[in-house]
Amino acid sequence: MTHAPLPTARLGAHGPEVGVQGLGCMGMSFGYGPSDARESRATLERALELGVTLYDTADAYGAGDNERFLAPFLAAHRDEVVIATKFALSIPPDRPTERVIRNDPPYIRQAVEASLKRLEVDVIDLYYMHRRDVNVPIEETVGVMAELVREGKVKHLGLSEVTAAELRAAHAVHPIAAVQSEWSLFSRDIEAKVVPAAAELGVALVPYSPLGRGFLTGSFARAEELTEGDFRRQQPRFTGENAAANAALLEPVRAVAAAHGASLAQIALAWVQQRAEAHGLPVIPIPGTRRPGRVEENVTAATIRLTEEELGLLDPIAEQVAGGRYADMAFTSAGRE
């Protein structure tokens, strides 16, 4: 199968140039039920062959397991890929299923050393604050992150799920290359304030869950279909009456997909990719998958052009979605705006 070269975009004013679609690696080790390590490794390799160069992980994904899993791939392709990882979701030793948000300087220094060791790299290309601890001034947190840049442990800085005001405050301390937040046909809350702020500051947007955690692909219609341990079973949008109502919202996506001879996933991703010109900033979604064939499908979405009429069919979907993207939205930008 041949594919057109994946276009590129820059992460921030001075950040690296990457393929306009990255790869979310979390599910290879955590969150979405059992995975096949061999197939996941093949997925990493196929993504790189197709021009995907931004690989996203976090220290909280499987308590470091995902970073360790990526280490051999990074060793083989260090000069070809941009590795992004995150800190802030601390796992208490006596409560392994819990996450505690920490942005304090001692913890950040501890976290970066641990990630460098697990990834087996000398420097992290893009280091994100995964979630915001409102009890620690963001200027203090980013100040320590900036020190890591000066020390050569980190190249560029990112933030995840921050408000527009938090982004501006952080950017005043040190340039921010990218903001990561959920952004999809089902989740558009960041468009009100965060996206305009990012465009104003020259910060790239890296949408996670651009496929609605798989729901927008039609791969499942309710949480009960998922395996035990899949964290989507706890998310309000995928349970009970919410799931049934949201499944009905996929009809316009199906209509547009049929017109293009494309999959639901490709249309959902094409919509996200076109947010770049709609809002005037770089947009690099990071759909997650564990299958080489899915990477091929996803990358093709970058070549699909949706018409104004088709966008008009898709735009009303988000405001009709039943249920929040998390049970507790306090740790998202929308919960603090």
C-alpha positions in Angstrom: 0.0 0.0 0.0 1.4 3.4 -1.0 0.7 6.6 0.9 1.3 10.2 0.1 4.0 11.9 2.3 2.6 13.1 5.6 2.7 16.9 5.7 4.6 18.5 8.6 4.0 21.3 11.1 6.1 23.0 13.8 5.5 22.6 17.5 5.6 26.2 18.7 7.7 29.0 17.2 11.0 27.3 17.8 10.0 23.7 18.4 10.7 20.7 16.1 8.9 20.0 12.8 6.8 16.9 13.0 4.3 15.0 10.9 0.9 16.6 11.2 -0.3 13.5 12.9 1.4 11.9 15.8 0.8 8.6 17.6 -0.6 8.2 21.1 1.1 5.2 22.7 -0.8 4.9 26.0 -3.0 2.0 24.9 0.0 -0.2 24.1 0.6 -0.6 27.8 -2.4 0.8 29.7 -6.0 1.8 29.8 -7.6 -0.1 27.0 -7.4 -3.7 28.0 -5.0 -6.4 26.9 -2.5 -5.6 24.1 -0.1 -7.6 21.9 3.5 -6.3 22.4 4.6 -7.6 19.0 1.8 -5.9 17.1 2.3 -2.7 19.1 6.0 -2.7 18.1 5.0 -3.2 14.5 2.6 -0.3 14.8 5.5 2.0 16.0 7.6 1.0 13.0 4.8 1.4 10.5 3.9 4.8 11.8 7.5 6.0 11.3 7.5 4.6 7.8 4.4 6.7 7.1 5.9 10.0 8.3 4.6 10.0 11.9 7.4 11.4 14.0 5.7 12.6 17.3 5.3 9.8 19.8 3.3 10.5 22.9 3.6 8.8 26.3 3.5 9.7 30.0 5.1 8.4 33.2 1.6 7.6 34.6 0.7 5.2 31.7 1.1 1.8 33.4 3.3 3.3 36.2 6.1 3.8 33.8 5.5 0.7 31.7 4.7 2.6 28.5 7.9 4.6 28.7 9.9 1.4 29.2 8.1 -0.2 26.3 9.1 2.6 24.0 12.8 2.6 24.9 14.0 0.0 22.3 12.1 1.8 19.5 13.7 5.1 20.6 17.1 3.5 20.7 16.7 2.3 17.1 15.3 5.6 15.8 16.5 8.3 18.1 17.4 10.9 15.5 14.1 10.3 13.5 11.5 10.8 16.2 10.3 13.4 18.7 9.4 11.8 22.0 6.9 13.5 24.3 6.3 12.4 27.8 4.6 14.0 30.9 4.8 14.4 34.6 2.2 15.3 37.3 0.1 12.2 38.0 1.9 10.7 41.0 1.1 7.2 42.1 1.1 6.7 45.9 3.1 3.6 46.8 0.3 2.3 49.1 -2.5 3.2 46.6 -1.4 2.0 43.2 -4.8 2.6 41.5 -4.9 6.3 42.5 -3.3 9.3 40.9 -2.3 12.5 42.9 -1.6 15.6 40.9 1.8 17.1 41.8 3.4 20.2 40.2 5.9 21.0 43.0 9.6 21.5 42.0 11.1 18.5 44.0 8.6 16.1 42.4 9.2 17.5 38.8 13.0 16.9 39.2 12.3 13.4 40.5 9.9 12.7 37.7 12.2 13.8 34.9 15.1 11.7 36.1 12.8 8.7 36.3 11.4 9.2 32.7 14.9 9.7 31.3 16.0 6.4 32.8 12.9 4.5 31.6 13.0 5.9 28.1 16.8 5.3 28.0 17.4 8.7 26.5 19.7 11.7 27.3 17.1 14.3 26.7 13.3 14.5 26.4 12.2 16.3 23.3 8.8 17.6 24.6 8.1 17.6 28.3 4.5 18.2 29.4 2.9 19.1 32.7 0.2 16.4 32.5 -2.4 18.1 34.8 -2.5 21.3 36.8 -2.2 21.5 40.6 -3.9 24.8 41.4 -2.2 24.9 44.7 1.2 25.5 43.0 1.7 28.7 41.0 2.1 27.8 37.4 5.0 30.3 37.2 6.8 28.2 39.8 6.1 24.9 37.9 7.2 26.3 34.5 10.2 27.9 36.1 11.5 24.5 37.2 10.7 23.1 33.8 12.7 25.9 32.2 15.6 25.0 34.4 15.4 21.5 32.9 15.8 23.0 29.4 18.8 25.0 30.5 20.3 21.8 32.0 19.9 19.9 28.8 17.4 17.3 30.2 14.5 18.7 28.2 14.3 20.4 24.8 10.8 21.9 24.7 8.0 22.5 27.1 4.3 21.5 26.9 1.2 21.8 29.0 -1.9 19.6 29.1 -5.5 20.7 30.0 -4.6 24.3 31.0 -6.8 27.3 30.7 -6.1 30.3 28.5 -5.0 32.3 31.5 -2.7 29.5 32.7 -1.2 29.2 29.2 -0.4 32.9 29.0 1.1 32.9 32.5 3.3 29.9 31.7 4.4 31.3 28.3 5.5 34.5 30.0 8.0 32.4 32.0 9.3 30.2 29.1 8.1 29.6 25.6 5.5 26.8 25.4 5.7 24.6 22.3 2.4 22.7 22.6 -0.8 22.5 24.5 -2.4 19.0 24.7 -6.1 18.7 25.3 -9.0 16.6 24.2 -10.4 17.9 20.9 -12.7 16.0 18.6 -16.2 16.1 17.1 -17.4 15.2 20.6 -15.2 17.6 22.6 -14.9 21.2 21.5 -14.8 23.2 24.8 -11.2 24.4 24.2 -12.3 26.4 21.2 -13.8 29.1 23.3 -10.6 30.4 25.0 -7.7 28.0 24.9 -7.4 27.7 21.1 -7.5 31.5 20.5 -4.8 32.0 23.2 -2.6 29.3 21.7 -3.0 30.9 18.2 -2.1 34.3 19.6 1.0 33.0 21.3 2.2 30.8 18.5 1.6 27.5 20.4 0.7 24.3 18.7 -2.4 22.3 19.7 -1.9 18.5 20.2 -5.4 17.0 20.4 -5.6 13.8 22.4 -8.5 11.4 21.9 -9.4 12.9 18.5 -11.4 9.8 17.9 -13.5 10.1 21.0 -11.5 7.3 22.7 -12.7 5.0 19.8 -16.4 5.9 20.1 -16.3 8.0 17.0 -15.0 5.1 15.0 -18.0 3.0 15.7 -15.8 0.3 17.3 -18.0 0.2 20.4 -21.4 1.6 21.2 -21.5 1.3 25.0 -19.1 0.7 27.8 -20.4 -2.7 28.7 -18.9 -4.0 25.4 -15.4 -3.2 26.6 -13.1 -5.6 28.5 -12.8 -5.4 32.3 -10.2 -2.9 33.3 -10.8 -0.7 30.3 -11.0 2.8 31.9 -13.6 3.9 29.4 -16.1 1.8 31.3 -16.1 4.6 33.9 -16.6 7.5 31.5 -20.0 9.1 31.5 -20.3 9.4 27.8 -20.1 5.7 27.2 -22.6 4.4 29.8 -26.3 4.0 30.0 -28.6 6.4 28.3 -25.7 8.7 27.4 -24.1 6.0 25.3 -27.3 5.4 23.3 -27.9 9.1 22.7 -24.3 9.6 21.6 -24.3 6.6 19.3 -27.1 8.2 17.3 -24.9 11.3 16.8 -22.7 9.3 14.5 -25.2 9.3 11.6 -23.8 12.5 10.0 -20.3 11.1 10.3 -21.5 8.0 8.5 -23.0 10.1 5.7 -19.9 12.1 5.1 -17.7 8.9 5.3 -19.9 7.3 2.7 -19.5 10.3 0.4 -15.7 10.0 0.6 -15.5 6.2 0.6 -13.8 6.6 4.0 -14.1 5.2 7.5 -15.7 7.0 10.4 -12.2 7.4 11.9 -10.8 9.1 8.8 -13.6 11.6 8.8 -13.3 12.4 12.5 -9.6 12.9 12.1 -9.9 14.9 8.9 -12.2 17.3 10.8 -9.6 17.7 13.6 -6.8 18.2 11.0 -8.8 21.0 9.4 -9.0 22.9 12.7 -5.5 24.1 11.9 -6.7 26.5 9.1 -10.1 27.1 10.8 -8.2 28.6 13.9 -4.9 29.6 12.4 -2.5 27.4 14.4 -0.6 24.1 14.0 -2.8 21.1 15.0 -1.1 17.7 15.4 -3.6 15.1 16.7 -2.3 12.0 18.4 -4.8 9.2 17.7 -3.8 6.1 19.6 -3.7 2.6 18.1 -2.0 -0.7 18.5 -2.4 -2.0 15.0 -0.3 -1.1 11.9 -3.4 -1.2 9.7 -5.1 1.4 11.8 -2.1 3.7 11.6 -2.3 3.5 7.8 -6.0 4.3 7.9 -5.5 7.2 10.3 -2.6 8.8 8.3 -4.7 8.8 5.2 -7.1 11.1 6.9 -4.6 13.9 6.5 -5.3 13.9 2.8 -9.1 14.1 3.1 -10.7 17.5 2.4 -14.1 18.1 3.9 -16.3 20.6 2.2 -18.1 23.5 3.9 -21.4 21.6 3.5 -19.9 18.6 5.2 -18.4 20.6 8.0 -21.9 22.1 8.4 -23.3 18.6 9.0 -20.6 17.8 11.5 -20.3 21.0 13.5 -23.6 20.6 15.5 -22.6 17.2 17.0 -20.5 18.4 20.0 -23.3 20.5 21.5 -25.6 17.5 21.5 -23.2 15.1 23.3 -24.6 13.6 26.5 -22.3 13.3 29.5 -18.9 14.9 30.3 -15.6 13.7 29.0 -14.6 12.8 32.6 -16.7 12.1 35.6 -14.8 14.9 37.4 -14.1 17.8 35.1 -12.2 19.8 37.7 -8.9 18.6 36.3 -9.6 19.8 32.8 -9.3 23.3 31.3 -13.0 23.4 30.9 -13.5 22.7 34.6 -11.5 25.9 35.5 -12.3 28.4 32.7 
